Amino acid sequence: MNVCIIGGGNIGSGIAACAAKNGHSVRVFASRFAEFDPVLRATDPTTGESFSAAIDFATSDLKRALSGADVICVTYPSFMMRDIFLQIRDTLETPSRIGVFPGTGGAEFFAGPLLESGHTFFGLDRVPYVSRLEQYGKAVSLSKKPSVRVAALPGDKTEELCGICEQILDVRCLPLRNYLTITFTPSNPILHPARSYTLFSDYREGMVYPRKFKFYREWTMAASETLIRLDEELQSICRALDEIDLSEVIPVTTHYESYTPEEMTHKLTSIRSLADIDAPMKAVPGGYAPDFASRYFTEDVPFGLCVLKGFAYALGLPTPCMDEVILWSQRMMGKRYIDEDGTPAADFAETTAPQTFGITCKEDIYRYYRRLPGTTA
């Protein structure tokens, strides 16, 4: 198959390497295309195993990258989704399969123009690898997940897309009944904010930390407690939408087989593939400070946690933990997504919460998702 990867970062480079290894024709669309070598090297940090695979080319010419593409893998951050989807729609000459890795963050709200043009849209509930660049365009550290789950629009394409994704990613892919399950997957949208909030809650402007912290290896009980509370609020959203089958939204405690803060802390500090991931920090005179411009904030709050908050607000559900984390995060980011009472504020329109797309109540949610081809009750 001809596989086009949109984005040459951590995940994009990992997918490119695996797809090329599996014999597919791979091209990468990236602004720093000139830094890509013809051969990508991938190494599993947990096993030490490595491989090299040749891609066709890297380019900043979208038309060239998309030409003849059977599958398009979009790894851009959520704030870039609307523009790239419109560019893809306007550039492609024939229908293709366009996926988001991962598909959280309200990505389905941008799928309409693609579906209307005859394309198939799909998303993964989580990224298929723990992937980190060792050298941009040349080498990537890559630990495969045991499996990922896939949902497509139209829904009757999900089984087909599972098979295609397995061929490309070399990871087991399982079908989901509803795309909304992807949206509500308790992954980065609650995982990252829980840890960032509890790690830096004592931060005041001008503070300097003596070193960079490890995001997972030094995970704390406070982070676990916050994560579990956030997940409980997310599950309350799923229960409130009782006319849509959301039984496949697996609680974070079940996913990690950790049902108490103690168990969760032990689990997350012991995952070898996550051990070397740094907390979002930047070097400053005398040490390190939180990097509030990192994707842990700019991606996971407005296009993650705020999306979940938006659904809860539309359903009239209280979310004290979500509110607490968002209020702190927005102060650090210089934003105003919600007010102290949890109601949407001026910057909420910058998020991909459902309200941004005219979805303001339970009936609107049902109406919108029933309109999506393949959503089941």
N, C-alpha and C positions, 0 to 999 in steps of 0.2 A: 504493500500500500504506500501511497504518497502521503507523508505525515508532515504537517506544518506546525511548528512550535512557535507560538507568539510569546516572546519574552525569553531572554537568555540568562535569567537569574538562577537561583538555587533549584527550584522545581523544574523550570524549563530545561536547564542543562541536564538534569537527571533523566527526564523523559526522553530528551534527544539521544542521550547515550544508550539507554535501554532499547529504544525503538530501532536505532541503527544496529545495535548488537543482534536484534531479532530479525534482521534482514530487510527492514523497511527503508524506503527512500525518504531521507529526513532533510528538511531545510528549516533553518531557524531565522525568525524575524526579530532583529534586535538593533537598537541604536548603536551599540558598540560592536557591530558585526565584524569590523576589521581585526578585532582581537581574537576571533575564533580560529582555532587550528582545524585543519581538515579531519583530524582524529581527536576524539574526546577520550579522556581516561577517567574511569570510575573505580573507586575503591570502597569496599565495605569496611568501616572502622571496627566493627565488632568481630569480623572473621579474618580480616586482612586480605581477603580475596579481591582481585582486581581484574579489569578487562579494558580493552581499548576498542573503539568502534568508530568507523568513518561516517561522517555526515556528508550530504551532497554539497551544501553550501550554507553560509549565513549571509544575510542581506538586510538592508534597511528599506528595500523596495517591496512594499506590501504586495503589489500585483505579481511580482516575480515569486515571492514566497508562497502565495496562494495558488499559483497556476497549477491546475491539475490536482489539487489537494483532495484526497479522499476523507481525511480527518484533520481537523484543526484543533489544536490543544492550546487554550488561552490560559496563560499563567499570570496575567497582569493583575495588579491590585484592583479592588472593587471600584475605586473612584475613576478608573480609566475604562470601565466596562462599556458604558453607553457609547462613547466615541469609537472604540475599537469594533464593537458589534456593527455600528452603522457603516464604518469603513469596510468591514468584511462584506456586509450585505451589498454595498455599492460596487465592490471590486470583483466579487465572484461572478463568474459567467454561468456556472451550473450549480445545482443544489449540492450541498456537502453536509458533513456531520461536524458540528461545532460544539466543543465541550469546554467546561470551566473546571479548573483544578486548584482548590476545591470549589464546589458549587454553592457554598454558603454566601451570605452577604446580600441576599435579595437579588441574585443574578437573574432569576426567572423574570423579574420585572422588566428586564431589557430584552427578553427573548421574542417578544411579539413581532417586531419587524423581520426577524429571521424566519420565524414560522410562516409568516405571510408570504415570504419569498420562496417557500418550499424547502427550506433547510430543516435538518433535525438538530435539536438542541439537547445537550446532556450535561450532567454534572456529577462529580464524585462527592461523597459525604466527607471524605478526608483526603489529604494528599497521599499518594501511593508510597512515598518514601520519606524518611528523614534525610533530607538532602542539603548539603552545604558546599558552596564553592570553595575549592582549594586554590584555584587560580582561574580567574574569569576567562571563559572561552576555551579552556584547556583541560581542566581537571576538576572533578567533583567527588565529594564524599557521599556515599549512598547506602542507606540501610532500608531494605524493602519491608513494607508492612505485610503481615500475614494475608490480609485481604482488604478490599475496599468495596463500597456499595455504590451502585450506579442508578440514576433515574434519568429517563429521557422524556422529551416532549417532541412529538406525540408519544404517549405512554406505550403504545404497541411496538415501539422501536427499542424498548429497554433491553430485552433479551439479546437482540442483535448487537447493541452497543456494548453489552457486557462481554460478548465474545471478541469484539474488535479491541476493546480496551485491554483484555487479557493478552492479546497478541502483541500489542504495542508496549504495555507496561511490564509484562512478565510478572504480574501479580494477580492473584485470584480476584475476580470481580463478581459480586452478587447483586441481583436485581432488586429494586425497590418498587413498591406499588405507587408511591406518590412523590412528586418532586418536593412537596412541602416538608417531607421527612428530611431531605437534604438541608433545607433552610433551618430546620430546628435541630440539626445534629449538634450535640453539646461538645464542640471541639474548641477551636481557637477563640470564637466569640465569647466564651466564658472562661476558658482555661487561661489565656494570656492576661485578661484584665484582673482575674482573681489574684494571680501571682504578682503582677506589676503593682496593683493597689496595696497589697499587704507588704510588699518589699519596700516601697518608697513612701508609705503613708506618713512617715515622720519628716519627709523632705521639706525644707524651706529654702527659698532662693538664696544662693550663695553657699549652701552646704556642699562639702566635698567628702566623698567616700574614699577610703584609702586604697581600694582595689575594685576590680570588676567582680561581680557576683556571678555564680552559675545559676541559670534560670531554673533548671530542674534538679541538678545534683544537690543544691542547697534549699530545695523546696521546704516550706515550713508548715507546721500545724495550722497556723493562721490562714495560710493560703488554701489549705485543704478545707478548712471550715467554710471559707468564703466560696470556694468552688462548689461545694455541696449545696450551700444555700442558693447559689445562682441556678444550679441545676434543678433544685426543687421548684423554683419559680418558673423555670422553663417547662417543667413537666405539668405545672398547673395550666399553662397556656394550651398544651396538647389536650389535656382533659376537657378544657372549656370548648374546644372545637370538636364536639362529639359527633358531628355529622360528617367528618372527614376521618378516614382511617389513618391514624397516626401511631398505630401500635408498634411500628418499626423504629420509632424514635427511642433509642436505647439510652437509659439514664447513664450518666458518667460513672456512677458507682458500679453499675453492672458492666460497663465497658472495661473498666480497669479491675473488676472483681475486688473492689475495695469499698467497704460499706461504712466505715468510720473514718474520722479524720486521721487517726493513727495509721490505719491500713492504707489510706490514700497517700499519706506522706511517705510511708515506707515504699509503696509501689513506685511513685514518681521519682524518688531519689535513687532508685535502683535500676532504672531502665538505661542500659549501657549506651544505646544509640543516641540518647538525649543528654548524656552526661556532660559533654563539652560545650553545650550551647550556652552562650553568655547572656546575661540579662541585658536589656536595652540601655546601655550606658555609653558615654562618650568621655574622651580624655579632656580634662580641664587642668589649669595650673594647680598643682598640688595633689592631683588624684583623678577621681572620676565623678561624674554627675549623671542623673537620669537623662536619657535622650528622648524627650517628648516628641521629637520629629520622626521617631522610628515607626515602623509598621505595627509594632505592638500597641501603639496608641492611635496613629492616623488611620490604620486599617481596622483594627479589632474593636475600636469603640464606635465610631460613626457608622461603619459598615458591618458591624458584628453585634455588639451588645445593644446598640440603639435600635437595631432591627427587631431584636427580641422584645425590647421595651415597647416599641411601636405596636407590636401585636398585642401585648398585654394591655396597653392603654386603650386600644380599640375594643378590647373585650371587657374593659372596666375592672381589670385585676390589679390588686396591689402588688408592688414589687419593691419592697423596702431595700433589699440587698442590691438589686440592679441600680436603683436610684442612688444609693450610697456610693457605689463604684463609679457611676457616670458623673455624679456631682464632683467627686474628687478629680477624676480624669479630666473633665472639662476645665476645671480651674488650672490644672497643670498645663493644659494645651491652649489656654486663652480662648476657649469656646464657651457657648451657652446653649447646649442641646436641650436641657430641661431646666425647669425652675425648681425651687426647693420643695414644692408640693408634688413634684413628679410630672407636671404637665409639660407638653412640648414648648420649647422656647424658640428664640429667633433662629438659631443655627440648626434646628432640627430638620429644616428643609434641605440642608446639605447632606443629610444621611440618606441611606436607602431603606429607611423605615417605610412601612406600607402607606403611611399618611402622605408621603411625598408623591405617591402615585394615586391619590384620591381614595384610598382605602381607609375608612375612618371608623367602621363599626363591624360587628360580627357578620351582619348580612352582607356587607361589602366583601369581607374575606371569603365567604362561601361563594358569592357571585363570581369573584375574580378567579378563584381556583377551580371552580366547576367549569369555567370557560376554557381553562387550559386542557388541551386534549390529553386524556389518559388519567386525570385525577379521579380517584375512586372514593366512595363513601365508606 
